[in-house]
Amino acid sequence: MTVPDLTHRETRALELMDDPDCDLVALERTYRHFALVNGVVAGWRRVYRRRIRPLLEASPDGRLTVLDIGSGAGDVPRALADRARRDGYHLDILAVDPDPRAHAFATAERRSPVPGAAPGRDATLAFDRTTSRALVDEGRRFDLVLSNHVLHHLDPVDLGDLLDDSARLATTLVLHNDIERSRLAYLLYAAATLLPFRGSFIRHDGLLSIRRSYRVDELRREVPAGWKVEGQFPFRLLLTRTGTPETDLEAAAEAAAAQGAGGAAAHPGGTDA
Ligand SMILES: C[S@@+](CC[C@H](N)C(=O)[O-])C[C@H]1O[C@@H](n2cnc3c(N)ncnc32)[C@H](O)[C@@H]1O
């Protein structure tokens, strides 16, 4: 097997699932495989233990509102809600994705929203076919805003918009979890996906995702002040930011108003943060 040059990010080749005209049967199969692949590679168990559970412990009623941006098949928010429920806490999660195919899959009736949860009591999980920008425009706020495997899909403008949106939407914490590009990650993923996952995009898109993903130092150069990039073992990176309290948003809005419509207003997700 030839290993491509991984010195630089691949930014031109697009993943098969991002093609609106891709094979729908293979796409559904890919969505179905996401739970297994994310469960093995994405490291949410540790992120939950180190970043989310402490917030739940600190919350007076043991509850948090959560936004998952780019939720795809919905397996990550479902697993987080279930994990919190088993710890005796409550996550009230909104999972959004503008892709109609992802939304249809995530909301198909045969998948229970949160396994074992009494609806509306132990955990709640809702899906909406929308974007982070639309939620900003609606003035929505969440304690915690997160994403999985979204950063490497985006061009620089969309990445900037996502960071701006997530900083505005979160009152407490933003967690963007993604792959860190490496030759070893590529070789291991290629070996692990050689035989299983036939008829789905898991192998092709996963290998391309590794090629499209950042190294820690590259992502640090891309993000505005206020964001922190940490490598996570193995082959992961976590981009985090403390949220924007209501008072800061009000101050930013007042500054924007004072500068007038044409002024370059300080905003929570921008370089002024
Ligand atoms: C590879 S999928 C990741 C799906 C899922 N999080 C996972 O890890 O399996 C990336 C998704 O992000 C969505 N997306 C990208 N930018 C977004 C935004 N600003 N708001 C909401 N969804 C977005 C895309 O539609 C796409 O379905």
PDBQT file of the ligand as one rigid body, heavy atoms in Angstrom, charges set to zero:
ROOT
HETATM    1  C1  LIG A 301     -18.333  14.239   8.951  1.00  0.00    +0.000 C 
HETATM    2  S1  LIG A 301     -19.760  14.937   9.468  1.00  0.00    +0.000 S 
HETATM    3  C2  LIG A 301     -19.544  14.568  11.197  1.00  0.00    +0.000 C 
HETATM    4  C3  LIG A 301     -20.748  13.865  11.717  1.00  0.00    +0.000 C 
HETATM    5  C4  LIG A 301     -20.690  13.467  13.171  1.00  0.00    +0.000 C 
HETATM    6  N1  LIG A 301     -20.395  14.580  14.043  1.00  0.00    +0.000 N 
HETATM    7  C5  LIG A 301     -19.719  12.336  13.387  1.00  0.00    +0.000 C 
HETATM    8  O1  LIG A 301     -18.686  12.560  14.000  1.00  0.00    +0.000 OA
HETATM    9  O2  LIG A 301     -19.981  11.220  12.930  1.00  0.00    +0.000 OA
HETATM   10  C6  LIG A 301     -19.680  16.719   9.466  1.00  0.00    +0.000 C 
HETATM   11  C7  LIG A 301     -21.073  17.325   9.479  1.00  0.00    +0.000 C 
HETATM   12  O3  LIG A 301     -20.958  18.695   9.871  1.00  0.00    +0.000 OA
HETATM   13  C8  LIG A 301     -22.048  19.385   9.288  1.00  0.00    +0.000 C 
HETATM   14  N2  LIG A 301     -21.765  20.834   9.438  1.00  0.00    +0.000 N 
HETATM   15  C9  LIG A 301     -20.721  21.520   8.942  1.00  0.00    +0.000 A 
HETATM   16  N3  LIG A 301     -20.783  22.826   9.309  1.00  0.00    +0.000 NA
HETATM   17  C10 LIG A 301     -21.887  22.958  10.084  1.00  0.00    +0.000 A 
HETATM   18  C11 LIG A 301     -22.496  24.070  10.782  1.00  0.00    +0.000 A 
HETATM   19  N4  LIG A 301     -21.969  25.294  10.757  1.00  0.00    +0.000 N 
HETATM   20  N5  LIG A 301     -23.645  23.854  11.468  1.00  0.00    +0.000 NA
HETATM   21  C12 LIG A 301     -24.179  22.619  11.530  1.00  0.00    +0.000 A 
HETATM   22  N6  LIG A 301     -23.639  21.531  10.888  1.00  0.00    +0.000 NA
HETATM   23  C13 LIG A 301     -22.519  21.698  10.182  1.00  0.00    +0.000 A 
HETATM   24  C14 LIG A 301     -22.117  18.819   7.883  1.00  0.00    +0.000 C 
HETATM   25  O4  LIG A 301     -23.393  18.941   7.319  1.00  0.00    +0.000 OA
HETATM   26  C15 LIG A 301     -21.737  17.342   8.124  1.00  0.00    +0.000 C 
HETATM   27  O5  LIG A 301     -22.867  16.480   8.176  1.00  0.00    +0.000 OA
ENDROOT
TORSDOF 0
